[in-house]
Amino acid sequence: MRKSRFTETQIVSILREHDAGASFIELGRRHGVHPNTISAWKSRYGGMQSSEIARGRVLEDENGRMKRIIANLSLENDAMKELIAQKLLGPSQRKAAVRALQDLGVSQRAACRIARCPRSVAQYRVRRTDDPALLERLKALAAERRRFGYRRLTIMLRREGFVVNHKRVHRIYRNAGLQLRSRRKRGVRYVRGNVVPPVTRPNERWSLDFVHDALSNGRKFRSLTIIDDFTRESIGIEVDFSLTGERVVRVLSRLAQERGLPPTLKFDNGTEFTSNAMLGWAARVNVELHFIEPGKPTQNGSVESFNGRFRDELLNEHAFPTLFHARTAIEAWRVDYNHRRPHTALGGLTPAEFIEHHRTTPNSRLSAA
């Protein structure tokens, strides 16, 4: 509404002239006001003094202010009811709550008070600039190592000279849509019994197991995996259509000539390992054979974990047309596993780096899990 050009005191003075006998038409001509306006003044202010009009104006302002306070309190009360079922644990959640309250019409100060969020936090805007070279290299590594997660990719980036922590890599990794689809795992039973003591040095105990796969034409082949339980090194992977007990003995005899045998070999109760050829060979070379309990693969966890990586990173990612292609790719992967692939159980080192570290500092706290 347009503000009147007459004050309350002037209006009261004009109305007094009317009370003295002047008509509305005469007062309008004298003061330049329409007679209807003076009539409206008479209805509103008739019989009032200037002080009473001023006091009424103050009361109206106070009443309006009280209504606004009540409205704000009601709005804050409704906003608190909206947040009462939510747990605001971190700054990001509190900032989101402040924005939601502001969308409801609550002021920023009130929203920060309700959400218990400092205004400096609510007003902060992230100014982040990601290195394009880092993003491109991360994408290249993720394409090359398609089953590596962000933690192992962080280790690979650090080796190449990038100064990054795992949180920054994880954010870029997530924003670029590089997350892995988790594969379903079988239920694992943790059992007691038939437990061997932990290893304390390289070449103290080897674990053996078989992994099955098929060529592109559907013909099945087997892989004998052999790892060192302490260094997690892949000692050898023998690939063929048939691997009998005699073939396992020949593989172990060849490894004995190349690097020597450990005191203990650990494996399941497969017929290749329980054959007379295997038992006779072990007695001749004085090697202890440790068999896990039937149906308890977790007792041979080291080689089972290796087999999982072997299948996940190689066998599930490739189709081999011939046995020659399978042997070539598996051997290349084994070398890469030993010399380039970081191992989280070894503190981010490769098995080769861990062996060298243990050789130079045998009393170091860094040891295989």
Residue pairs with C-beta under 8 A, 6 or more apart in sequence:
4 11
6 14
6 33
8 45
8 50
8 53
8 54
8 57
9 50
11 41
11 45
11 53
12 45
12 48
12 49
12 50
12 53
14 27
14 31
14 33
14 38
14 41
15 38
15 41
15 42
15 45
15 46
17 27
18 24
18 27
18 38
18 42
22 30
24 35
24 38
24 39
25 35
27 33
27 35
27 38
28 34
28 35
28 37
28 38
45 53
48 56
72 106
72 107
72 110
75 104
75 105
75 106
76 106
76 110
76 114
78 104
79 101
79 104
79 106
79 111
79 114
80 114
82 100
82 101
82 104
83 97
83 101
83 114
83 115
86 93
86 97
87 93
88 94
88 97
88 115
88 116
88 117
91 117
91 121
94 115
94 116
94 117
94 121
94 122
95 117
95 121
95 122
95 124
97 111
97 114
97 115
97 117
98 108
98 111
98 112
98 115
98 117
98 122
101 110
101 111
101 114
101 115
102 108
102 111
106 114
108 119
108 122
108 123
109 119
111 117
111 122
112 118
112 119
112 122
130 172
134 157
134 162
134 164
134 172
135 172
135 176
137 157
137 160
137 162
138 153
138 157
138 169
138 172
138 173
138 176
138 178
139 176
139 178
141 148
141 153
141 156
141 157
142 148
142 153
142 173
142 178
145 152
145 153
145 156
145 313
146 313
146 317
147 180
147 309
147 312
147 313
147 317
148 156
148 313
149 180
150 166
150 169
150 170
150 173
150 174
150 178
151 166
151 344
152 341
152 342
152 344
153 169
153 173
154 164
154 165
154 166
154 169
155 342
155 348
156 342
157 164
157 169
158 164
159 342
173 179
183 312
188 298
189 296
189 298
190 298
191 293
191 296
191 298
191 299
193 293
194 292
194 293
194 296
194 299
195 299
196 205
196 264
196 266
196 290
199 205
199 229
199 230
199 368
200 230
200 367
201 230
201 358
202 228
202 230
202 231
202 233
202 355
202 358
203 228
203 230
203 259
203 260
203 262
204 229
204 230
204 262
204 263
204 264
205 228
205 229
205 230
205 262
205 263
205 264
205 265
205 266
205 290
206 226
206 227
206 228
206 229
206 235
206 262
206 264
206 265
206 266
207 226
207 227
207 229
207 265
207 266
207 267
207 300
207 302
207 303
208 224
208 225
208 226
208 248
208 265
208 266
208 267
208 273
208 303
209 224
209 225
209 267
209 268
209 300
209 303
209 304
209 307
210 222
210 223
210 224
210 225
210 243
210 270
210 272
211 222
211 223
211 225
211 307
211 310
211 311
211 315
212 220
212 221
212 222
212 223
213 220
213 221
213 223
213 311
213 315
213 320
213 326
214 220
214 221
215 221
215 319
215 320
215 321
215 322
215 323
215 326
216 319
216 320
216 321
217 321
219 241
220 241
221 239
221 240
221 241
221 323
221 326
222 239
222 240
222 241
222 242
222 243
223 237
223 238
223 239
223 310
223 330
224 236
224 237
224 238
224 239
224 243
224 248
224 251
225 234
225 237
225 303
225 306
225 307
225 310
226 234
226 235
226 236
226 237
226 238
226 251
226 255
227 233
227 234
227 235
227 302
227 303
227 306
228 235
228 262
228 351
229 266
229 302
229 368
230 367
230 368
231 346
231 351
231 354
231 355
231 358
231 368
232 302
232 306
232 343
232 345
232 346
232 351
232 354
232 368
233 338
233 351
233 352
233 355
234 306
234 334
234 337
234 338
234 351
235 255
235 259
236 251
236 255
236 334
237 310
237 330
237 331
237 334
238 247
238 251
239 323
239 326
239 327
239 330
240 247
240 323
241 323
243 272
244 272
244 275
244 277
245 271
245 272
245 273
245 275
245 276
245 277
245 278
246 275
246 277
247 272
248 272
248 273
248 277
248 278
249 277
249 278
249 281
252 261
252 265
252 281
253 281
255 261
256 285
261 285
261 287
262 287
263 287
263 288
264 287
264 288
264 289
264 290
265 282
265 287
265 288
265 289
265 290
266 290
266 291
266 292
266 300
266 303
267 273
267 289
267 290
267 291
267 292
267 300
267 303
268 291
268 292
268 294
268 297
268 300
269 291
269 292
269 294
272 278
273 289
273 291
274 291
278 289
279 289
282 288
282 289
292 299
292 300
293 299
297 304
298 304
309 337
310 333
313 333
314 329
314 330
314 333
318 329
320 326
320 329
337 351
338 350
338 351
338 352
339 350
339 351
339 352
340 350
341 350
342 348
342 349
342 350
343 349
343 350
343 351
343 354
345 368
345 369
346 353
346 354
346 366
346 368
347 354
347 366
349 357
349 366
354 366
354 368
357 364
357 366
358 364
358 366
358 367
